Structures are given as structure tokens and as C-alpha cells.
Amino acid sequence: MQRLVFVFVAFGLATLVVAVGASSQRTASTKVRNGKISFWSDRAFGGRAQVFVMNPNGTRQRRLTNLFSAKRGDFSSDGKRLVLDGRARETLHDFDIFVMNADGSDLRQLTSGPERDTQASWSPEGRLVSFVRVKNESSAPSIWIVAADGSNAHRIAAGGSAVWSPDGQRLAVGGFGLTLMNPDGKGAKTIVAGESEVAAWSRDGSRILFTSYRDGNPEVYLVGVDGRRLRRLTRQPSEDYAADFAPDGRAILFSSDRTGLRQVYIMMLDGSKMLNLTRSRSNDWATSWQPMIR
């Protein structure tokens, strides 16, 4: 029985990888390909989180960071850099935003101070980074933007996680609702009610991938930017969190604790063919899918 299960999983993984690869070939004229997947894991340094990468089929899992702890890496649109949140020293609350090359080299710190800075996201042209700042344990989160060189950090609005539209003209912001707004915080419009965590904007700008608690536990959803065509993709009593679209738009990256440990999964856009990529004995959180470096 175990051998049959293994064969089935291997066949399913090959089918999904072939499907994604075929899509990459069909869209070669626009140079849309699937690179590595970033995730963070507690498998290193006695359970302290670090940023890892792996191939799209789960092979060659390797650690990139060597901070006290590091989480939530986001690849730039050209695939050459990762922005992440981490702690350079032992501290309970103080996270800062860091940037490094996609291979883990040239790590630089963008923000500093006692605040908790997390959930960084690149603007499409790579000049700006949005992030969530919490001043202390009793304060509400807010969205900030900082230049890629660490200058001009400024608050734009209240809210949780944020991601940029492909044209850089809007931000999708999570919190007590999924809200679209301009990068200056103006023009806010809520398109989905209820507690949400935004994950990614589709490459064509038509859909948003997010996590919602509307059905009792965190599940992965897709919605059109007009708030229509809301679709629930996961249906488990476990906790499922959205992460990113594949660069070619044919698959979705997410995290789930359905095995008892948090693991990294991929699935097709309709929620089918869910496959565990990390298959580890640690807790692994999916964060970002790298466009192939051109």
C-alpha cells in the first residue's frame, strides 16, 4: 500500500511539473518561467527560522540566511533579489526588513529601530518595498513604504499585509477586509469583507490570491479585482495559507498543516492536484515564487 501511495504521489508531481513547464514553453515569447520557491523553516539553528529556497519540484532545498532568525522572503519581479524580515540579534519584538541577492549574498538591512517590521513586498519596478510595521504589542499594524536603498520610510495607511499590482498603481491590503488603495494610501475600496491576509496579485492584474477566515479557519481564496468571482480553493479542517502564483500563472503556492506540521504545497488554479513539496519533519512556510532570471 505504501508503495502504491508513493507511485501515485510521484506521478501526480510529475504531471503538475510537466503542466507548469509546458505553460512556460507556450509563454516563452513573454519570458515567463518558473524559478525557485522561497520558504522559511525552523529546521536550522535549534528551531530558529531561516529563509530557504528549493526547485519547483521540491528538490535541492537549501538555506540562504544566517541571521538570528529570518522569515517571509519575497522575490523581486526580475528574480534577482529577495526582500525579507528578520532579526539580526536575539530580541522578542524587533524585526527589521533586509534585502539580499537571490543566492543569499550581499545581505543589507533596510529598516531599523524597536518596531516590528515584517511582510515586505517589492514594487514591480524594484524601487520600493512595502512592509507592515507594529510599534509595540498594543498598537495596530500599519502599511509603510521604504526605498530599496533604505531611505524615505513612511507610513501610508492602517492595515495588515500588502502586495503591489503588476502595474504598480495599486496595493491590495489585508486586515478586516481585503482592500485596494493607491500607493499613497488614498482611494481605498474594500472588495471582500471579513478578516483577510493578502498574498499575491496575478501577473495579468485580474485576480488576487489571499487567505480568509470567513469560513471559520484560514483557507485559500481567489477573487477578481472587482470583488467578484470569489472562489474558495482549499477545504480542510487544517489551516491553509495562500503564498503566491507561479510566474507562468498556472499553479498556486501555499502552506498547510494538514499533516500535523506546516508544509509547502502547490496546486492548480482550480484547487486540484495538491502536492506537498517540502515533505519534511520541520515546520515550513511558503512565501514567494521566483521568476526565472533573464
Beta strands, then each sheet from edge to edge (+ up, - down):
strand 1: 34-41
strand 2: 50-54
strand 3: 62-63
strand 4: 69-75
strand 5: 81-87
strand 6: 96-101
strand 7: 108-109
strand 8: 116-122
strand 9: 128-134
strand 10: 142-147
strand 11: 154-158
strand 12: 162-164
strand 13: 171-173
strand 14: 178-181
strand 15: 189-192
strand 16: 196-201
strand 17: 207-212
strand 18: 219-224
strand 19: 231-232
strand 20: 240-245
strand 21: 251-256
strand 22: 263-268
strand 23: 275-276
strand 24: 284-291
sheet 1: 3+ 2- 1+ 24-
sheet 2: 4+ 5- 6+ 7-
sheet 3: 8+ 9- 10+ 11-
sheet 4: 12+ 13- 14+ 15-
sheet 5: 16+ 17- 18+ 19-
sheet 6: 20+ 21- 22+ 23-
end
